[in-house]
Amino acid sequence: MKIIVLGTGYVGLVHAAACSEYGHDVYACDNDVKKIKAFSTGQPEQIEKFVNEPGLCNIIRETIDRYLFFTSDLESILEGTDAVFMCLPTPPNLDGSTNLTFYDAAAETMAELFAKRKDRRRVVFINKSTVPIGTARHLQDIMNKHRVENFGVASNPEFLAEGTAVVQARRPDRVVVGCDHEEDFNILRRVYSQFVHHVRIKYIETSPETAEAIKYVANTMLLTYISFWNGVGAKIGEKFPNIMIDDLRLGVTADDRISTWGSFVSNGAGGSCFGKDIASLINQLRRVNVSTKMLEASYEVNEFQKVYLIERAATEVDFQFNNKTIAVLGLAFKKHTNDMRDASSIKVIESLLGKGAARIRAYDPLANDTAREVFDPKKNILFEKIDYFDNAKEAIEGSDALFISTDWEEFRGVSRTIEELVKPPFLVMDGRRMIPDYEDLIAKNYTYLAVGSMAMGPMER
Ligand code: NAD
């Protein structure tokens, strides 16, 4: 099959690499020339500046210039194409609705070019971007407007989770394909031939609208479940004496009907999708006069949770942030990625600076460079107060308190560093419950404040 992947962000690059691994001729196309230049080198250090996913560079190294080709010149690669995957950004508008500007611009360009192609073979335009219910139909209208011939439209939403995207691309839990015509289903079956009759992977064929809805319902369900644990489970642990939140989680999730995933309480879920997808679904449902109270609550609990630990530090242990130096460990929205889109750390650092922190000593194993862009002092002069370090030790040294915001495994050993480098009084705010031996810290007079537990250790600062 000849496949074009339009947009080589996280989704596009992983999808292009995965398809090339199965012997398709994949043309990965992006209008960001810098990205294409970097990816064309096949060099991990160039690729990972833009997309850092475990295992991704290995695939690219093996398939580049054999099955995988990078280009910015869409016009030159059209002929003979069977499938075009649209992997474009769909950011939120201020009212939560989905901004289709990038998507529409790409669709219009593609329609103009495909209308002129010489070859008239069947081509399917497939939405892999997360787009509102009805967007495949909208894409069809754009193609018809430009008089593109012999085409179909499809929805094939992406369910990858950053950090494990390659593993999931090789063995997804499901592949959802929404088409109108059997010939389009057939093209997609050939693209995904390794999954169609797989014993464990659900290959689901449905209407384009249902496929679009599956993506939104799945993502809002995941965020709602996370918010349930943060809004209910964590609060029980924080407000009632003698509650062991980890035992509470184990006891509840022992029921096969209740997922372990999402039950680990935290300072909120970030990432490029949860927030914008729930906001978009709220917007879509409001338009058809459906009450969205439950979804609004999920969203609000998650946003509130990102900074709640900082509020608790002020109210429960009387910690004053003014003029203090705070170490922040973990900037990426989750471990194994350098992506900081909607990361909890952004709200954490903004809140700390807003409360008068003198300096922030930040460290992330992968995301320091991303953070330098996110916290560009040109956007906010307060960001000049952030210093970046190459390891946790350097970040902690000389600080008055510590906030752990990402679940990088290396932070599990941080109590020893604290004991070596800083003397009590010292406050540890653990947004991911990463410190197994917190009792040792308390015994040595450090103050420990973790999401899901009451404050422990000395309370007066
Ligand atoms: P991204 O912003 O990382 O990448 C999008 C890419 O599209 C960029 O490289 C951009 O340069 C390119 N682009 C924009 N306009 C273009 C055009 N006209 N022609 C060619 N390229 C163009 O986005 P992403 O994270 O890969 O997400 C893409 C879509 O997939 C979104 O709808 C998102 O909601 C959805 N999604 C993302 C994830 C995730 O974890 N990142 C998971 C599932 C679904």
Boltz pocket constraint, residues with backbone or C-beta under 6 A from the ligand:
constraints:
  - pocket:
      binder: B
      contacts: [[A, 6], [A, 7], [A, 8], [A, 9], [A, 10], [A, 11], [A, 12], [A, 29], [A, 30], [A, 31], [A, 32], [A, 35], [A, 87], [A, 88], [A, 89], [A, 90], [A, 102], [A, 105], [A, 106], [A, 128], [A, 129], [A, 130], [A, 131], [A, 158], [A, 159], [A, 160], [A, 161], [A, 162], [A, 272], [A, 273]]
      max_distance: 6.0
